Amino acid sequence: MTQTFLQRSQPVDLSSFNERSASFGGAAVLPSSMNAETNKGRIQDSEKVRHFTYWNFVAISYIANSFKAMFPNVGRIARQGAVQQGRLVRSSIDRKQRDHIRQTYGRLRFQNEDDWRPLPDEHILVQRLQRPNQDDTWGELIYETIMYWYLTAEFYWWLIPMRGGFSVPAEIHVVPTDWVERVYSRSGTLITYKIHPKTARPWDIPPEEMVSQKFKSPLSKLNGWGVLDAIPRWINNTEFIEFSRSQSFKKGINPSWLIKLSESYGTPDEGDIARLKAKFMARAAGLGKIEEPLVVPPNIDLQPANQTPKDLAYEKSSPEMRDNILGTYGVPSPLVIIGRDVNRDTVENAHAVFCDRTLNPLASDFAGFLETKVTPRFGPGIGVWYDDCRANDWERQLKETELDLKHGALSPDELAVMRDREPLDIPESRSRYIGSGLVPLDPALIDDFGDSKGGDE
């Protein structure tokens, strides 16, 4: 019985898992320059994953949770045209019309000549995406994928093949990026992926069973370049600010009130100070004494403690670092911060920006990854696309519909279909109408219009 990925992460006999994986167990790790770079990258990845905290966590989690709700569409090209009313017809809209439909009605992918037939739910690819392995749902797989992609700038999928030598994956697993070491020969050929789990002995995965994707790097063709590579000081500053704030509460001096004693008290000892503090707390502390006047002897001056310069620095620097980090991830702050200034319009506009700048480009990149590295294992000619995540612009659609009706671009039946209602399907409802007060601007047509009008009269 084939063991699961989680079982592989436990201390087990590696040779009992998979003959092809076990055959790579003796592959030599040669000290090439490519190996040196890979080993260094793996240590850096281990450091990066420890920064899944504070605003890093907020931003990446929001992206991952938003993206996992966008299930991909998979289908094959219908070469003869699009399916419409039970027959195949050639699509007649041009590129500009397709771009308009994409922007208005939310489709991210159109072919100029071909259209796509979605795969049925019983297709093995659809079933594998819905249930990638025994332990994860699609949403869990995508969350983990996005988490490692944004933390380490790359992610790895292990496509465990079916028994019998078939290339169709039986399971899909995310391999933690900081576990992966690419092992090359002296000539630069990839030999194996050596997996270094934290609680078990290393094992090997053949290159043909592993697929990966990364954010492009200006420094390396092997490793990716992500947010933590680009803004490490902002990340560190945020952690330093929060650590300093925590330490100021634990070890700092944070009084609420200052009690100034007159000279009549002389030099009080520790017992005198303790008694004065106890009396003050007994008179002023507690929920029942909120807003109750506090009377003190004439020889005692009671003053509220002022805010320290360090507190003022926190109020300025912490939001600044927050906005810098969220902006780098492409997550508008109104989407993750519920404050007094947040309203429906603010959130809707922020969501539109989030879709345009972050989710839609991410969906396009991920669809390309699936189409080129995953779906070919399930058969030829399978395409992948995502729906536009932006909410429908109902106000714009309403104005365009009114304009189309006014100028005869829509019939009542076509409008009924657009509104998800049953068309009347009679000659009058299938016809298009224009306003009777419209007059053509061409002088020849105006003369004809006038003659025909005069003849009628």
C-alpha positions in Angstrom: 0.0 0.0 0.0 1.4 3.4 -1.0 2.1 5.6 1.9 0.8 9.2 2.1 2.9 12.3 2.1 2.3 12.8 5.9 3.5 9.3 6.6 6.6 10.0 4.5 7.4 12.9 6.9 7.7 10.5 9.8 10.7 8.2 10.5 10.1 5.3 8.2 11.9 2.8 6.0 12.5 4.8 2.8 13.0 1.8 0.6 9.4 0.6 1.3 7.7 3.6 -0.2 8.3 3.7 -3.9 10.8 1.9 -6.1 11.5 4.9 -8.3 12.0 7.1 -5.3 14.2 4.6 -3.5 16.4 4.2 -6.6 17.5 7.7 -6.2 18.5 7.2 -2.6 22.2 6.6 -3.4 22.6 9.5 -5.7 25.8 11.4 -4.9 25.6 15.0 -3.8 28.5 16.5 -5.7 30.1 19.8 -4.6 29.3 21.8 -7.7 28.7 25.6 -7.7 25.0 25.0 -8.4 24.7 22.8 -5.4 26.3 25.4 -3.2 23.8 28.0 -4.3 20.9 25.7 -3.7 22.1 24.7 -0.3 22.4 28.4 0.6 18.9 29.0 -0.7 17.5 26.3 1.4 18.9 27.8 4.6 17.5 31.2 3.6 14.0 29.6 3.0 14.1 28.2 6.5 14.7 31.7 7.8 11.9 33.2 5.6 9.2 30.8 6.8 9.8 32.0 10.4 8.6 35.5 9.4 5.0 34.3 8.8 3.9 36.8 11.5 2.5 40.2 12.0 1.6 42.0 8.8 3.3 39.3 6.7 0.7 36.8 8.1 -2.2 39.3 7.5 -1.3 40.0 3.9 -0.4 36.5 2.8 -3.4 34.9 4.6 -5.7 37.4 2.9 -4.3 36.7 -0.5 -4.4 32.9 0.1 -8.0 32.9 1.5 -9.1 35.1 -1.4 -7.4 33.0 -4.1 -8.6 29.6 -2.8 -12.2 30.8 -3.3 -11.4 31.1 -7.1 -11.6 27.5 -8.3 -10.0 27.2 -11.8 -12.0 26.5 -14.9 -10.6 23.6 -17.0 -11.7 22.7 -20.5 -10.7 21.8 -24.1 -10.8 24.0 -27.1 -13.8 23.5 -29.4 -12.0 23.9 -32.7 -15.3 24.2 -34.7 -16.6 27.1 -32.6 -18.7 27.7 -29.5 -21.6 25.6 -28.4 -24.8 27.7 -28.8 -28.4 26.5 -28.8 -27.4 22.9 -29.4 -25.1 23.5 -32.4 -21.6 24.6 -33.1 -21.2 28.1 -34.5 -18.2 30.3 -35.2 -17.7 33.1 -32.7 -17.9 36.4 -34.5 -16.8 39.0 -31.9 -13.5 40.7 -32.4 -10.7 41.4 -29.9 -12.0 44.8 -28.8 -15.4 43.2 -28.0 -13.7 40.4 -26.1 -11.7 42.9 -24.1 -14.9 44.8 -23.3 -16.6 41.6 -22.2 -13.6 40.7 -20.0 -13.6 44.1 -18.3 -17.4 44.3 -17.9 -18.6 40.8 -17.3 -15.6 39.2 -15.7 -13.7 36.7 -17.9 -9.9 36.5 -17.9 -9.3 34.4 -20.9 -10.7 34.5 -24.4 -9.4 33.0 -27.6 -9.6 35.0 -30.8 -10.6 32.0 -32.9 -11.4 29.2 -30.4 -13.7 28.7 -27.5 -13.6 26.4 -24.6 -15.8 23.5 -23.5 -15.5 23.0 -19.7 -14.6 19.4 -18.6 -17.3 17.4 -16.9 -17.3 17.0 -13.2 -16.5 13.3 -13.5 -13.2 14.0 -15.4 -10.2 12.8 -13.5 -8.6 16.2 -13.6 -11.6 17.9 -12.1 -11.8 15.2 -9.4 -8.1 15.6 -8.6 -8.4 19.3 -8.2 -11.4 19.0 -6.0 -9.6 16.4 -3.8 -5.9 16.6 -4.5 -4.9 14.0 -1.8 -6.2 12.1 1.2 -5.5 14.9 3.6 -6.2 18.2 1.8 -9.0 19.9 0.1 -8.4 22.2 -2.9 -8.7 25.2 -0.5 -6.1 23.8 1.9 -3.7 22.9 -1.0 -4.0 26.4 -2.4 -3.6 28.1 0.9 -0.4 26.2 1.6 0.8 26.8 -2.0 0.3 30.6 -1.7 1.8 30.7 1.7 5.1 29.2 0.5 5.0 31.0 -2.8 4.9 34.4 -1.1 7.2 33.5 1.8 10.0 31.9 -0.2 9.2 33.2 -3.7 8.6 29.6 -5.0 6.6 26.5 -4.3 6.8 22.8 -5.1 4.1 20.3 -6.0 4.8 16.6 -5.7 2.7 14.8 -8.3 2.7 11.2 -7.1 2.0 9.0 -10.1 -0.5 6.2 -10.2 0.7 2.6 -10.0 1.5 0.8 -13.2 3.7 3.5 -14.7 0.9 5.9 -15.6 1.9 9.6 -15.6 -1.5 10.7 -14.3 -1.0 11.9 -10.7 -2.8 9.9 -8.0 -2.2 12.7 -5.5 -0.9 16.2 -5.4 1.0 17.5 -2.4 2.7 20.8 -1.5 6.3 20.1 -0.4 7.6 22.8 2.0 10.1 24.9 0.1 12.5 24.9 3.0 12.6 21.1 2.8 13.7 21.0 -0.8 17.3 20.7 -2.0 18.0 20.5 -5.8 20.9 18.1 -6.4 22.8 18.5 -9.7 25.5 16.6 -11.4 28.9 18.2 -12.3 27.6 18.9 -15.8 24.6 20.8 -14.3 21.9 18.1 -14.9 19.2 17.9 -12.2 19.6 14.5 -10.6 17.0 14.5 -7.8 15.1 16.6 -5.3 16.4 15.7 -1.8 13.7 16.4 0.8 14.9 17.3 4.3 11.9 17.1 6.7 12.5 18.4 10.2 11.6 15.2 12.0 12.7 12.4 9.7 15.5 11.3 7.5 15.9 12.8 4.1 14.5 11.1 1.0 14.6 11.7 -2.7 11.9 12.6 -5.3 12.6 12.1 -9.0 12.6 15.3 -11.1 9.7 14.0 -13.2 7.4 13.9 -10.2 8.1 17.4 -9.0 6.8 20.7 -10.5 7.5 24.2 -9.2 6.8 27.8 -9.9 8.6 30.9 -8.7 8.6 34.7 -8.8 11.4 35.7 -11.2 14.6 36.9 -9.7 17.1 39.5 -11.1 19.9 37.6 -9.4 19.4 33.9 -10.1 17.9 31.6 -12.7 17.4 28.9 -10.0 15.9 30.7 -7.1 12.9 33.1 -6.9 12.8 36.6 -5.6 9.8 37.6 -3.4 8.6 40.2 -1.0 10.9 39.1 1.9 13.9 39.4 -0.5 12.8 42.9 -1.6 11.9 44.5 1.7 13.7 42.6 4.5 14.4 45.8 6.5 10.7 46.7 6.6 9.9 43.2 7.8 12.6 43.4 10.5 11.6 46.9 11.5 8.0 45.7 12.1 9.2 42.9 14.3 11.6 45.2 16.2 8.9 47.7 16.8 6.5 45.1 18.2 9.3 43.5 20.3 10.3 46.9 21.7 6.7 47.7 22.5 6.3 44.4 24.2 9.5 44.9 26.2 8.5 48.4 27.2 5.3 47.0 28.8 7.2 44.1 30.5 10.3 45.9 31.7 9.7 49.6 31.1 8.4 52.3 33.4 4.7 52.8 32.6 3.0 54.7 35.4 -0.5 56.1 35.0 -0.1 58.8 37.7 2.7 60.7 39.4 2.3 61.5 43.1 4.5 64.4 44.2 5.0 64.8 47.9 5.7 68.1 49.6 8.7 68.7 51.8 6.6 68.0 54.9 7.0 64.2 54.1 10.8 64.5 54.3 12.5 61.5 52.8 9.9 58.6 52.9 11.2 55.1 53.2 9.9 52.1 51.3 7.2 51.4 53.9 5.8 55.0 53.6 5.8 54.8 49.8 4.0 51.4 49.9 1.3 52.8 52.3 0.7 55.9 50.1 0.4 53.7 47.0 -2.0 51.4 48.8 -4.2 54.3 50.0 -4.2 55.8 46.5 -5.2 52.5 44.8 -7.9 51.9 47.5 -9.5 55.3 46.8 -9.1 55.5 43.0 -8.9 52.0 41.5 -11.8 49.8 40.4 -14.8 49.9 38.0 -17.1 51.5 40.6 -14.9 54.6 41.0 -14.7 55.6 37.3 -15.3 59.3 37.0 -15.6 59.6 40.8 -13.8 62.8 42.2 -10.5 62.0 43.9 -9.6 64.2 46.9 -6.0 64.3 48.0 -4.3 66.1 51.0 -3.0 69.6 50.3 0.6 68.4 50.7 0.3 65.9 47.8 0.3 66.9 44.1 -1.3 64.3 41.8 -0.5 64.5 38.1 -1.3 62.2 35.2 1.7 60.6 33.5 2.4 62.1 30.1 3.0 60.0 27.0 6.7 59.2 26.5 8.5 60.0 23.2 8.8 56.3 22.6 5.0 55.9 22.6 4.7 58.7 20.1 7.3 57.0 17.9 5.2 53.8 18.0 2.1 55.6 16.8 3.9 57.0 13.8 6.2 54.2 12.8 4.0 51.2 13.3 1.2 52.3 10.8 3.9 53.4 8.4 5.5 50.0 8.4 2.1 48.3 8.1 1.1 50.4 5.0 4.5 49.7 3.4 4.3 46.0 3.9 0.6 45.7 2.8 1.3 47.9 -0.2 4.2 45.7 -1.3 1.9 42.6 -1.2 -0.8 44.5 -3.1 -3.3 44.3 -0.3 -5.2 47.6 0.3 -5.4 48.3 4.0 -9.2 48.8 4.1 -9.6 45.1 3.3 -7.8 43.9 6.4 -8.2 46.8 8.8 -11.7 47.4 10.2 -11.7 51.1 11.3 -13.9 54.0 11.7 -13.2 55.4 8.2 -14.1 52.2 6.4 -17.5 52.1 4.6 -19.0 50.1 1.7 -17.7 52.3 -1.0 -14.2 52.3 0.4 -14.1 48.5 0.7 -15.6 48.0 -2.9 -13.0 50.3 -4.4 -10.2 48.6 -2.4 -11.4 45.2 -3.6 -11.4 46.4 -7.2 -7.8 47.6 -6.8 -6.9 44.3 -5.1 -8.3 42.3 -8.0 -6.7 44.4 -10.7 -3.2 44.6 -9.0 -3.0 41.3 -7.2 -5.5 38.5 -7.6 -6.1 38.7 -11.4 -2.3 38.7 -12.2 -1.8 35.9 -9.7 -4.7 33.9 -11.3 -3.1 34.4 -14.7 0.3 33.2 -13.6 -1.2 30.2 -11.7 -3.4 29.2 -14.7 -0.2 29.2 -16.8 1.5 27.0 -14.3 -1.4 24.5 -14.2 -1.7 24.5 -18.0 1.9 23.9 -18.8 3.1 21.7 -15.9 0.1 19.9 -14.5 -2.8 19.4 -17.0 -0.7 17.8 -19.8 -0.4 14.8 -17.4 -4.1 14.4 -17.7 -4.4 14.6 -21.4 -3.6 16.9 -24.3 -5.3 20.2 -25.2 -6.6 21.0 -21.7 -6.7 24.7 -21.0 -7.1 26.6 -17.6 -8.6 29.9 -16.9 -10.1 31.9 -14.0 -13.1 34.2 -13.8 -12.4 37.8 -13.1 -12.5 38.4 -9.3 -13.9 41.9 -9.6 -17.5 42.4 -8.7 -19.9 43.1 -11.5 -20.3 46.9 -12.3 -24.1 46.8 -12.2 -24.4 50.6 -12.7 -22.3 50.5 -15.8 -24.1 47.4 -17.1 -27.5 49.1 -16.5 -26.4 52.2 -18.5 -25.1 50.1 -21.4 -28.3 48.0 -21.5 -30.4 51.2 -21.6 -28.2 52.5 -24.4 -28.4 49.3 -26.4 -32.2 49.2 -26.1 -32.5 52.8 -27.1 -30.5 52.3 -30.3 -31.8 48.9 -31.3 -28.8 46.8 -30.3 -30.9 44.5 -28.1 -34.3 42.9 -28.5 -36.7 42.2 -25.7 -35.9 38.5 -25.8 -32.1 39.2 -25.6 -32.7 41.4 -22.6 -34.8 38.7 -21.0 -32.0 36.2 -21.4 -29.5 38.6 -20.0 -31.7 39.1 -17.0 -32.0 35.3 -16.5 -35.7 35.2 -17.5 -37.6 33.2 -20.1 -37.9 35.0 -23.5 -41.3 35.3 -25.1 -40.0 33.9 -28.3 -42.5 35.7 -30.6 -41.7 37.7 -33.7 -42.3 41.0 -31.9 -40.0 40.1 -28.9 -37.3 38.9 -31.3 -37.3 42.2 -33.1 -35.1 45.2 -32.2 -36.6 48.7 -31.9 -35.3 52.3 -32.1 -36.9 55.6 -31.0 -39.4 57.0 -33.5 -38.0 60.5 -33.1 -34.6 59.7 -34.5 -33.7 61.4 -37.8 -30.7 60.4 -40.1 -28.0 63.0 -40.5 -27.2 62.1 -44.2 -28.8 64.9 -46.4 -29.8 62.3 -49.0 -31.5 60.2 -46.4 -33.2 63.3 -45.0 -34.7 64.1 -48.4 -35.8 60.5 -48.8 -37.2 60.7 -45.3 -39.1 63.9 -46.1 -40.5 62.6 -49.4 -41.7 59.5 -47.9 -43.3 61.4 -45.0 -44.9 63.8 -47.4 -46.2 61.0 -49.6 -47.8 59.4 -46.5 -49.5 62.6 -45.7 
